[in-house]
Each structure stands twice: as C-alpha cells, then as structure tokens.
Amino acid sequence: EIPSLARGSFICSKGNLFYHFSKKNEPEDFFAHLDFTKNTDNNCIEYKKEFQKLYIIGYSINEEDNLSVKLKKNNYLIITEFIKYISIITILLIFSFSLGKVKLTDNFYIYSISVFSTAILALIRDSNLLTGLRYFRGGADGLLHYSFGQDIIRYLSKGEYFSALRGGEDVFYFMPGLRYFSSMNNGFFGDTSFGYLILVTFLPFAIFILFRKLTNRKISYFLFISFIFFPIFENMGFGYFNYIWQIARNHAETLSITLIIIALSLIIDIEDKKINLKYIKIFFSFFLFSFAVLARPNFLPTATIFTLYVVLKFYFRGNYFSIVIVLLAFSFIFLCFAHNIYFGNNYSLFTNANVHFAFTDIYSNLNFKDETNVVFEQFKKWNPLYKIHRLFILLIIFYCIICYKQNLFTYALFLSVILQHSVLLLTHPSSRYAYLAWLLTFVLFIKIEFSNKILQKLFFKLIKK
C-alpha cells in the first residue's frame, strides 16, 4: 500500500508486479475484490495526484523469475530524505565532538565494538537487515510472527485493544512473546528489523560484563573477542554470528537469550555483599527473565532457578521487600496463562504445542521412522559423536561440582544447565533450540575452571611426568 505522500512519484519494475489505483479508502475486505493490472517490464507507473492510494502486488519464485521494484521519488520525498541524512550527519558530528570532552571507559569501547560487529555480521548475512525491509522465507515461523506483529499494530491503530492483546491466537501455539516484540519494533522502526538488531548489540556487551564479574578483565576481553570475531567455541553456543542469523529468520532464540544474559550480568552483583541492588534494577532484571520466557517458554527452567536463587539470597539477608519486587516482576510470565484462559478458555500455561515433545506419537511420526529408537536418536541429536569434547566439558563440570565447594550462583547455574539439557532431550535437542543450554554450559565451565583451575593442574601434572 503506497500512501498519498508518494503521489507524483513513479514506480518502475521488472518481473511480476501488479497495481491498482484507488480514489478512496477501501473497506476492510477490499483486497480480494480489486482489479489489478500487470505492469510490463521496464515500464514506470505514475502515481497521479487524483488518486488516494496505490496498491501493488509483486512476487518472485526463483532466481530466473526475479522481481525488481524501484521508487522514483517526488520532490517532497527527495527533500525529506535529504533533510533526514543531513540530520543524521549533524547528530554524528555533534556526538564526535562531544566525545573529545568525555572520558571514555572500557565499557564504551566494548559496546562500540558490539555495534560494529553486529552491523558487519548483518551485512554479511543479508544487507536488507541494515538497508530496510527484510523479507522472510515463506512457510517459516519468522514470517508468521512478523505477520502477527503487523496485525497487532493494525488493531492498535484502529483502537481495537483487545484484538491487539489477542495477538492472532485464542490459545498460543507459536512463541507468544515474539509477536508483541515484533509489533513494538515495527511501531518504532517501521517495516525493518532495526529494533531487534539494536537489542542484540547488548548481547556481546552483556557477555563481557558477565565474564568480567565471573573471572577477570583479561579473560573477559579474550572471550569477548572470541565470541564476536573468532567463534572457535561456536558449537557451545558461543558464536555471535549464529544469533544474527536467527534475527534474519525472525526467530525468538536471540531475543530470549539476550534478555537472559543481560539479566544474569545484573543479578550476579548480589554475590558481593558490599553491593546493594537498587529496586529498579531488581525489577528490571526479573522483568527481562519473564519476557525471555514469554519469547521462548522452554527457557522457563533457567529463569525459575535464578529467581529462586535471588529470592534465597534476599531471604538470608532479611530483605523481604526485595523478594516482593522479584516475584512481582517475574509474575509477568503468567500473562500467557491469563491470555489462554480469557480468549480460548484453555488452561495451558504457555502454549498447546504438544507436537514438540519427543515422546508423543505425533512427534515420533514426524521425526523418526517406525524402527528408530527415540531415546537413542534424541541423544545422538543432542550431542553427535564429532562433538564429544562437549561431553568432556560436562564431565569436568560434574567433577568440580561434586569435589569442590562452590558459591550459590555457581550451583544455580549448574542446576540451570542440567534442566535446560533435560528440556532438549525431551523436545528438540539441536540447532537453535540448544543455544541456551550449551551457552550456559560454557559460562559455567569458564567459571569453574577459573575458580578451581582443573585443567591447569592437570597440565602441570602431565609436564612433571
């Protein structure tokens, strides 16, 4: 739908493009009743001023059937675009001059590198992520979530707030939170993925902060650079490019994992008795946990374990008001439950997607042959033989947890790792579904190795022999 601001412009195309001019705002069900005219290749359609709107439909099937659409802008749009770019350049110049008067910290440089790496990886994956509209693969979940977000925006613009809250389903089947995040992104940034990209710039930064608090500055620098530029631990969920790839497909894993890592980097301060967490920081952290669960309900174990961990910490310190804040912020996870009851008279806590549980008949029929052993196949997908090093890492973690005393945060992290891997074995054990479990495993391994130096001791023993 090309708005009236573009009147006086020309739309030129190659491939399958159809158009229809309208002199009035069409009713809700107009689309199926319009007469569209096919545009011939290399022909430019003039958007004449007497028309209210211009509707175009374009499609492309494969590389031999490419679609190309270009807008030759009217003077108003040209001037508006010129002013926009001048404004951006002015803001950047003001920002650059301001930097000379501000003492820059390590955190500033780390975040700047995070932004730079995000832009580079997005450009490599799909330049449309940076230049504007990102089209999503037909038949995939990402396109559906994007559509749900568009519907929410449309209902909000019409003042139909209950329809917007419904989010496209009476009872959630697809990931609940992503559609609402998508609608917020579109509300602020239009038909782009800019909001998602801006959010994910905080993932490398939060990983740096988390490791700096778990280990030391030198190790956190090394791991930060490895995460974004040299993904040698990629099969442990420690490769930034994977998270950008999932944004390109509009999946919820990157959103949820980013929120969880940010929350962990904030609540870990509770281990230091000298630091008093502010109430707003507590609420914000556990709101992030709750929304992460709304985006990916299979991450509930991690969010719940760390909620209980912080509640115990505050209980032992007698800080009961902080416990109330924690529970209040985390209670947002029940929004799905309330939605399913209200709109669908259904008591599913999050979704009714039972098809994703490995030991149901429908999952087995979709994923395994009749003679296949489901348990064996789940383990094989969870950790293929060529990734056997991950099992050695898990063995080292178990050994240290059993033989060495750890702080409460480490035990909470260990329990989260166990439960998230259990979820994998019960559902989808590989690919994007496994990112969080293996990422937490890697974080726990680094923390335990830093505290107990198991590999270092083993190395020196081998040298002496």
MOFENGI-V530640 format. One record per backbone hydrogen bond with DSSP energy under -1.0 kcal/mol. NH is the residue of the N-H (numbers start at 1). CO is the residue of the C=O. Records with the same first field share a line. If there is no record, write none. Layout:
NH->CO  CO
This chain:
2->54
6->3
7->4
8->47
9->6
10->72
11->45
12->70
13->43
14->68
17->15
18->57
19->37
20->55
22->53
30->27
33->30
34->31
37->19
39->17
42->13
43->40
45->11
47->9
48->46
51->48
52->22
53->22
54->2
55->20
57->18
59->16
65->62
68->14
70->12
72->10
78->74
79->75
80->76
81->77
82->78
83->79
84->80
85->81
86->82
87->83
88->84
89->85
90->86
91->87
92->88
93->89
94->90
95->91
96->92
97->93
98->94
99->95
101->98
102->99
109->105
110->106
111->107
112->108
113->109
114->110
115->111
116->112
117->113
118->114
119->115
120->116
121->117
122->118
123->119
124->120
125->121
126->122
129->126
130->127
131->127
132->128
140->137
144->140
145->141
146->142
147->143
148->144
149->145
150->146
151->147
152->148
153->149
154->150
155->151
156->152
157->153
158->154
159->156
160->155
161->159
164->160
165->161
166->162
169->166
177->294
181->177
182->178
183->179
184->180
185->181
186->182
187->183
188->184
189->185
190->186
192->190
197->193
198->194
199->195
200->196
201->197
202->199
203->200
206->202
207->203
208->204
209->205
210->206
211->207
212->208
213->209
214->210
215->211
220->216
221->217
222->218
223->219
224->220
225->221
226->222
227->223
228->224
229->225
230->225
232->230
234->231
236->233
237->234
238->233
240->227
242->239
244->240
245->241
246->242
247->243
248->244
250->247
251->246
256->252
257->253
258->254
259->255
260->256
261->257
262->258
263->259
264->260
265->261
266->262
267->263
268->264
270->267
271->268
272->269
275->272
282->278
283->279
284->280
285->281
286->282
287->283
288->284
289->285
290->286
291->287
292->288
293->289
294->290
295->291
296->292
299->296
300->297
303->299
304->300
305->301
306->302
307->303
308->304
309->305
310->306
311->307
312->308
313->309
314->310
315->311
316->312
317->313
318->315
319->314
320->318
324->320
325->321
326->322
327->323
328->324
329->325
330->326
331->327
332->329
333->330
334->331
335->332
338->334
339->335
340->336
341->337
342->338
343->339
344->340
345->341
346->340
352->172
354->352
356->353
357->354
358->426
360->357
364->360
365->361
366->362
367->363
368->364
372->369
377->373
378->374
379->375
380->376
381->377
382->378
383->379
387->384
388->385
390->387
392->388
393->389
394->390
395->391
396->392
397->393
398->394
399->395
400->396
401->397
402->398
403->399
404->400
411->407
412->408
413->409
414->410
415->411
416->412
417->413
418->414
419->415
420->416
421->417
422->418
423->419
424->420
425->421
426->422
427->423
433->430
434->431
438->434
439->435
440->436
441->437
442->438
443->439
444->440
445->441
446->442
447->443
448->444
449->445
450->446
451->447
452->448
453->449
457->453
458->454
459->455
460->456
461->457
462->458
463->459
464->460
465->461
